[in-house]
Amino acid sequence: MQSAKKKSDNLPGYAGLLFGLVLIIYLFSRIDLAGAIGRITSIGVSSVLILLPFMVLHVVETFAWIKVFPPGIPAIPFFPLLRIQLIAETVSMTLPAGVAVGEPLRPYLCKRFINLPVPESVASVAVRKLMLGAAQGLYTLFGALAGYGFLQAVSSRIIGFGGLGMMMVVSGLAVFLLFMLFLLLLLNGKVARQLHTFLMLVPFRKVKAWLLEKESGFLDTDHALGSYRGSPSGGRFLAMSYYVLAWFMLTAESYIILHLLGVEISFYRIFAIDIALAMLRSLFFFIPSGLGVQDLGYLVFFQAIGMHDFSATGAAFVLLRRFKEVLWYAAGYGVMFLSGVHLKDAERISGSE
């Protein structure tokens, strides 16, 4: 019975994966694969540079995460937390609906590797997620303003009507304000208790028994979240800056790849393209790593801006980005298994102290 429930829960993730694979098949029907491989092989050893932005992203996100732990927590060691960041992000980005596994894995690993109390770790993960979302809003807003004229000019060729620049400005501002509102509500120190009260309305005896057993955990999490109130906000402002910088690494990566492929494109243009596709990828969160969605999006943009031989050069760009991800996620799973961590470990968070 439990196995059937798990399969049912994972159904949207598998449907997303299937949809992504269909998009990839369609993508390969449109590209010049031989030309793309030829352009990739011409880069040589300089292709190592493509790996750097993703490494910087993980390092910067780890520094940011340290800043959002509740006040009073002892100094968090950087390298163990970097290991947790790499493992959790790998799981979140590669499994169908992986966020549902990768995010609960973070508190469990914090308890296991750093011996941090679970309520404080859960609080940090919740604050981290909301700040990362708010940072994406700022990143989108900056990119939309920097590339506003460009987005407006290509709008009809991308979405069939004008106003893409304005849509991105509004989207960035809306995402930022929405996540900041959620963050303020979370830090009032009553969210977990209110969630527990709401869940107690469920008319199932076993569920209520489990909730009563875990009530102290909800209250401890509220206490950890409440500890943010009255504490200096400088650390959280710094964390927000780190998260915005982490988002910028995606644009830096795209710029480096296009430069290595010999494409002359301004930074603000690739910045504008990346913020639009990052927002699109967020809408298709159920597809692992935005498989197929972003890839086709880049080709559409490259064709719209008149990139020479976009079916080969654009395909080389997409393949290099995906191959970079394969290498990093392989490293993430390597770190995971060498650390003795298994996917089923995420389920043990409910039994942690």
Secondary structure, DSSP 8 states (H G I E B T S, - for coil): -HHHHHHHHHHHHHHHHHHHHHHHHHHHHHS-HHHHHHHHHTTGGGGGGGGHHHHHHHHHHHHHHHHTS-TT-----HHHHHHHHHHHHHHHHHSTTTHHHHHHHHHHHIIIII---HHHHHHHHHHHHHHHHHHHHHHHHHHHHHTHHHHHHHHHHHHSSS-HHHHHHHHHHHHHHHHHHHHHHHTTS-HHHHHHHHHTTS--HHHHHHHHHTHHHHHHHHHHHHTTTTS-SHHHHHHHHHHHHHHHHHHHHHHHHHHHTT----HHHHHHHHHHHHHHHHHTTTSGGGTTHHHHHHHHHHHHTT-TTHHHHHHHHHHHHHHHHHHHHHHHHHHHHHTT--GGGGGGGGG--
